[in-house]
Amino acid sequence: MAAAYGIPRPTLPVFESGTESDFALLKLALDNLLSHHTHISEQYKYQVLLSHLKFASAQQLAKAYMHHPQPYTAALQALQEKYGQPRQLVQAELGAIMSTPPLRMGDTNAFDSFALSVQSLVGMLRTLEGQNGYELMCGSHVDRLLGKMPPAYRDGFVEYCLSHGILQTGTDRTYTLPDLAAWLQTKSQAKILPEQCLW
């Protein structure tokens, strides 16, 4: 049907890293492209699933359901329990971004990559925890990420927070990951300006 309308045929990602984020991408694709089609047999879906599991332990886990009456559903549920729990995904993504190397002054490529990583993390946390989730509102996460930036960058973020009423004297309000993501996105978009004007 997609070909008839000139729509590109979607492809399923391969799960070969063993990371929760990569499993989440495969699970999303399977749910969108296979799971809702009741006319496709469980056995066919199961074969598709197996062919996209290149991570050895994940494939071994899925093979345990080869003779199950519903092999695809059972294998996918088992994989979800091992690799797809929301808490696991949150901790894995937080760990990945916290382990990134410090930013160097003037390295716009690294800054762009860092900004996108924070934006992606915020989007994932909003999806999993809601708008006011604990991890999303945690100021200590922001402090740790700010510690990866040169002092001039950190000063620029604090000035942004003060000018936008995010930090106010006599209140408990502190900056959050969405605040940092918004500032990073603004600065990343403005990278064409001379560096001394950015911060």
Secondary structure, 3 states (H helix, E strand, C coil): CCCCCCCCCCCCCCECCCCHHHHHHHHHHHHHHHHCCCCCCHHHHHHHHHHCECCHHHHHHHHCCCCCCCHHHHHHHHHHHHHCCHHHHHHHHHHHHHCCCCCCCCCHHHHHHHHHHHHHHHHHHHHHHCCCCHHHHCHHHHHHHHCCCCHHHHHHHHHHHHHCCCCCCCCCCCCCHHHHHHHHHHHHHCCCCCHHHHC
